[in-house]
């Protein structure tokens, strides 16, 4: 489902681009395995071991945020049983 005029693909592309270009070098070593949630409009982000807490904190600061989330240092955010689920 689109987010305020953005397709799911565009949210993923923009979020990943912000992570790679701006944040990866700053956060990967210290926060590996934690969840990072980025507002693709402002670049504001939150990190937490719990993805919902990171989302709630970011939405408190940026109520109209368009969120993109990932697990730092991992190709996927979640693993269910023997199958991997991606969030892109």
N, CA and C atoms as a LAMMPS dump frame, in Angstrom:
ITEM: TIMESTEP
0
ITEM: NUMBER OF ATOMS
264
ITEM: BOX BOUNDS ff ff ff
-5.0000000000000000e+02 5.0000000000000000e+02
-5.0000000000000000e+02 5.0000000000000000e+02
-5.0000000000000000e+02 5.0000000000000000e+02
ITEM: ATOMS id mol type element x y z
1 1 1 N 0.843 -1.185 0
2 1 2 C 0 0 0
3 1 3 C 0.885 1.242 0
4 2 1 N 0.568 2.24 -0.788
5 2 2 C 1.371 3.468 -0.852
6 2 3 C 1.344 4.243 0.463
7 3 1 N 2.386 4.959 0.727
8 3 2 C 2.509 5.792 1.912
9 3 3 C 2.541 7.245 1.475
10 4 1 N 1.46 7.976 1.689
11 4 2 C 1.395 9.414 1.385
12 4 3 C 2.016 9.734 0.023
13 5 1 N 1.63 8.984 -0.993
14 5 2 C 2.119 9.264 -2.333
15 5 3 C 3.388 8.526 -2.719
16 6 1 N 3.918 7.702 -1.843
17 6 2 C 5.128 6.926 -2.13
18 6 3 C 4.761 5.453 -2.24
19 7 1 N 5.274 4.784 -3.242
20 7 2 C 5.066 3.342 -3.349
21 7 3 C 5.962 2.63 -2.347
22 8 1 N 5.632 1.385 -2.07
23 8 2 C 6.462 0.575 -1.176
24 8 3 C 7.893 0.499 -1.703
25 9 1 N 8.021 0.351 -3.011
26 9 2 C 9.352 0.267 -3.623
27 9 3 C 10.139 1.557 -3.434
28 10 1 N 9.46 2.702 -3.579
29 10 2 C 10.152 3.976 -3.419
30 10 3 C 10.577 4.211 -1.972
31 11 1 N 9.726 3.826 -1.029
32 11 2 C 10.099 3.939 0.385
33 11 3 C 11.344 3.099 0.646
34 12 1 N 11.354 1.868 0.145
35 12 2 C 12.508 0.99 0.33
36 12 3 C 13.762 1.544 -0.308
37 13 1 N 13.633 2.042 -1.517
38 13 2 C 14.79 2.595 -2.228
39 13 3 C 15.356 3.805 -1.501
40 14 1 N 14.493 4.722 -1.111
41 14 2 C 14.95 5.936 -0.418
42 14 3 C 15.556 5.602 0.945
43 15 1 N 14.893 4.711 1.68
44 15 2 C 15.402 4.33 2.988
45 15 3 C 16.764 3.669 2.904
46 16 1 N 16.922 2.746 1.979
47 16 2 C 18.201 2.06 1.816
48 16 3 C 19.287 3.03 1.373
49 17 1 N 18.935 3.968 0.515
50 17 2 C 19.904 4.958 0.058
51 17 3 C 20.391 5.826 1.214
52 18 1 N 19.48 6.286 2.071
53 18 2 C 19.876 7.09 3.243
54 18 3 C 20.787 6.267 4.141
55 19 1 N 20.416 5.014 4.369
56 19 2 C 21.237 4.155 5.219
57 19 3 C 22.645 3.998 4.651
58 20 1 N 22.746 3.651 3.384
59 20 2 C 24.05 3.408 2.766
60 20 3 C 24.898 4.686 2.689
61 21 1 N 24.281 5.782 2.301
62 21 2 C 25.012 7.028 2.051
63 21 3 C 25.379 7.769 3.33
64 22 1 N 24.482 7.74 4.329
65 22 2 C 24.658 8.606 5.497
66 22 3 C 24.92 7.845 6.793
67 23 1 N 24.219 6.756 7.026
68 23 2 C 24.192 6.166 8.365
69 23 3 C 25.043 4.928 8.593
70 24 1 N 25.232 4.114 7.582
71 24 2 C 25.894 2.821 7.788
72 24 3 C 27.212 2.939 8.551
73 25 1 N 28.101 3.792 8.103
74 25 2 C 29.404 3.918 8.752
75 25 3 C 29.293 4.414 10.192
76 26 1 N 28.259 5.162 10.495
77 26 2 C 28.073 5.703 11.837
78 26 3 C 27.529 4.681 12.822
79 27 1 N 26.713 3.732 12.35
80 27 2 C 25.967 2.884 13.277
81 27 3 C 26.317 1.399 13.248
82 28 1 N 26.881 0.902 12.171
83 28 2 C 26.988 -0.549 12.014
84 28 3 C 27.859 -1.231 13.068
85 29 1 N 28.999 -0.689 13.387
86 29 2 C 29.892 -1.353 14.338
87 29 3 C 29.295 -1.415 15.746
88 30 1 N 28.691 -0.353 16.176
89 30 2 C 28.183 -0.266 17.555
90 30 3 C 26.796 -0.875 17.732
91 31 1 N 25.974 -0.918 16.683
92 31 2 C 24.572 -1.32 16.829
93 31 3 C 24.188 -2.552 16.018
94 32 1 N 25.142 -3.363 15.625
95 32 2 C 24.85 -4.549 14.807
96 32 3 C 23.777 -5.404 15.483
97 33 1 N 22.764 -5.775 14.709
98 33 2 C 21.674 -6.603 15.213
99 33 3 C 20.488 -5.821 15.743
100 34 1 N 20.656 -4.529 15.961
101 34 2 C 19.554 -3.701 16.438
102 34 3 C 18.745 -3.196 15.243
103 35 1 N 17.57 -2.675 15.53
104 35 2 C 16.696 -2.152 14.483
105 35 3 C 16.904 -0.656 14.308
106 36 1 N 16.951 -0.243 13.054
107 36 2 C 17.07 1.161 12.681
108 36 3 C 15.813 1.52 11.905
109 37 1 N 15.164 2.612 12.303
110 37 2 C 13.978 3.101 11.61
111 37 3 C 14.283 4.522 11.162
112 38 1 N 14.096 4.777 9.864
113 38 2 C 14.427 6.065 9.255
114 38 3 C 13.157 6.706 8.714
115 39 1 N 13.016 8.018 8.931
116 39 2 C 11.993 8.798 8.232
117 39 3 C 12.614 9.197 6.903
118 40 1 N 12.083 8.687 5.804
119 40 2 C 12.695 8.943 4.492
120 40 3 C 12.564 10.396 4.054
121 41 1 N 11.701 11.163 4.692
122 41 2 C 11.534 12.569 4.331
123 41 3 C 12.589 13.454 4.984
124 42 1 N 12.871 13.22 6.251
125 42 2 C 13.786 14.085 6.997
126 42 3 C 15.157 13.47 7.243
127 43 1 N 15.258 12.142 7.143
128 43 2 C 16.51 11.466 7.48
129 43 3 C 16.656 11.213 8.971
130 44 1 N 15.689 11.651 9.761
131 44 2 C 15.694 11.402 11.198
132 44 3 C 15.576 9.897 11.423
133 45 1 N 16.229 9.397 12.461
134 45 2 C 16.181 7.955 12.706
135 45 3 C 16.207 7.638 14.185
136 46 1 N 15.845 6.419 14.504
137 46 2 C 15.911 5.86 15.851
138 46 3 C 16.466 4.453 15.76
139 47 1 N 17.165 4.045 16.809
140 47 2 C 17.731 2.697 16.908
141 47 3 C 17.29 2.1 18.234
142 48 1 N 16.892 0.829 18.191
143 48 2 C 16.535 0.133 19.42
144 48 3 C 16.596 -1.372 19.158
145 49 1 N 16.706 -2.15 20.227
146 49 2 C 16.656 -3.608 20.094
147 49 3 C 15.251 -4.074 19.747
148 50 1 N 14.247 -3.237 20.022
149 50 2 C 12.854 -3.531 19.713
150 50 3 C 12.404 -2.591 18.598
151 51 1 N 12.003 -3.157 17.46
152 51 2 C 11.638 -2.327 16.315
153 51 3 C 10.426 -1.438 16.584
154 52 1 N 9.468 -1.925 17.363
155 52 2 C 8.284 -1.118 17.652
156 52 3 C 8.606 0.081 18.541
157 53 1 N 9.521 -0.089 19.463
158 53 2 C 9.941 1.035 20.305
159 53 3 C 10.629 2.09 19.45
160 54 1 N 11.497 1.654 18.541
161 54 2 C 12.163 2.611 17.642
162 54 3 C 11.129 3.353 16.794
163 55 1 N 10.131 2.652 16.269
164 55 2 C 9.072 3.288 15.471
165 55 3 C 8.298 4.3 16.305
166 56 1 N 7.892 3.904 17.499
167 56 2 C 7.129 4.806 18.362
168 56 3 C 7.913 6.065 18.712
169 57 1 N 9.187 5.915 19.029
170 57 2 C 10.004 7.093 19.358
171 57 3 C 10.125 8.031 18.169
172 58 1 N 10.334 7.454 16.991
173 58 2 C 10.471 8.286 15.797
174 58 3 C 9.154 8.979 15.46
175 59 1 N 8.046 8.278 15.577
176 59 2 C 6.748 8.883 15.289
177 59 3 C 6.368 9.954 16.317
178 60 1 N 6.872 9.848 17.529
179 60 2 C 6.666 10.898 18.522
180 60 3 C 7.378 12.176 18.085
181 61 1 N 8.578 12.018 17.555
182 61 2 C 9.359 13.171 17.087
183 61 3 C 8.888 13.687 15.742
184 62 1 N 8.48 12.786 14.849
185 62 2 C 8.085 13.126 13.478
186 62 3 C 6.733 12.455 13.189
187 63 1 N 5.623 13.025 13.629
188 63 2 C 4.32 12.362 13.5
189 63 3 C 3.911 12.021 12.063
190 64 1 N 4.406 12.75 11.085
191 64 2 C 4.047 12.487 9.69
192 64 3 C 5.129 11.719 8.939
193 65 1 N 5.987 11.058 9.678
194 65 2 C 7.113 10.346 9.083
195 65 3 C 6.641 9.221 8.157
196 66 1 N 7.438 8.979 7.15
197 66 2 C 7.273 7.803 6.296
198 66 3 C 8.443 6.894 6.64
199 67 1 N 8.146 5.765 7.258
200 67 2 C 9.163 4.937 7.89
201 67 3 C 9.701 3.83 6.994
202 68 1 N 11.006 3.647 7.124
203 68 2 C 11.709 2.518 6.514
204 68 3 C 12.52 1.891 7.63
205 69 1 N 12.45 0.583 7.779
206 69 2 C 13.178 -0.084 8.845
207 69 3 C 14.067 -1.194 8.337
208 70 1 N 15.13 -1.438 9.093
209 70 2 C 16.051 -2.527 8.773
210 70 3 C 16.741 -2.987 10.044
211 71 1 N 17.35 -4.159 9.964
212 71 2 C 18.161 -4.671 11.062
213 71 3 C 19.612 -4.427 10.678
214 72 1 N 20.292 -3.684 11.497
215 72 2 C 21.65 -3.245 11.19
216 72 3 C 22.59 -4.441 11.056
217 73 1 N 23.266 -4.5 9.905
218 73 2 C 24.254 -5.535 9.66
219 73 3 C 23.706 -6.855 9.162
220 74 1 N 22.412 -6.919 8.877
221 74 2 C 21.78 -8.148 8.422
222 74 3 C 21.049 -7.904 7.106
223 75 1 N 20.98 -8.911 6.238
224 75 2 C 20.279 -8.73 4.963
225 75 3 C 18.761 -8.717 5.108
226 76 1 N 18.236 -9.264 6.21
227 76 2 C 16.799 -9.274 6.474
228 76 3 C 16.554 -8.828 7.911
229 77 1 N 15.352 -8.345 8.161
230 77 2 C 15.038 -7.865 9.503
231 77 3 C 14.539 -8.978 10.418
232 78 1 N 13.816 -9.96 9.855
233 78 2 C 13.173 -10.974 10.679
234 78 3 C 13.422 -12.359 10.138
235 79 1 N 13.378 -13.329 11.04
236 79 2 C 13.471 -14.726 10.652
237 79 3 C 12.347 -15.461 11.365
238 80 1 N 11.521 -16.149 10.594
239 80 2 C 10.405 -16.916 11.125
240 80 3 C 10.632 -18.38 10.814
241 81 1 N 10.817 -19.185 11.837
242 81 2 C 11.082 -20.599 11.605
243 81 3 C 12.304 -20.789 10.751
244 82 1 N 12.17 -21.57 9.693
245 82 2 C 13.319 -21.803 8.819
246 82 3 C 13.316 -20.895 7.6
247 83 1 N 12.348 -19.99 7.524
248 83 2 C 12.261 -19.081 6.385
249 83 3 C 12.592 -17.666 6.826
250 84 1 N 13.165 -16.902 5.923
251 84 2 C 13.529 -15.53 6.204
252 84 3 C 12.511 -14.593 5.577
253 85 1 N 12.119 -13.548 6.319
254 85 2 C 11.172 -12.55 5.832
255 85 3 C 11.902 -11.232 5.706
256 86 1 N 11.832 -10.597 4.537
257 86 2 C 12.451 -9.295 4.364
258 86 3 C 11.41 -8.201 4.522
259 87 1 N 11.867 -6.984 4.84
260 87 2 C 10.942 -5.874 5.066
261 87 3 C 10.994 -4.854 3.966
262 88 1 N 11.544 -5.182 2.838
263 88 2 C 11.641 -4.2 1.757
264 88 3 C 10.507 -4.324 0.807
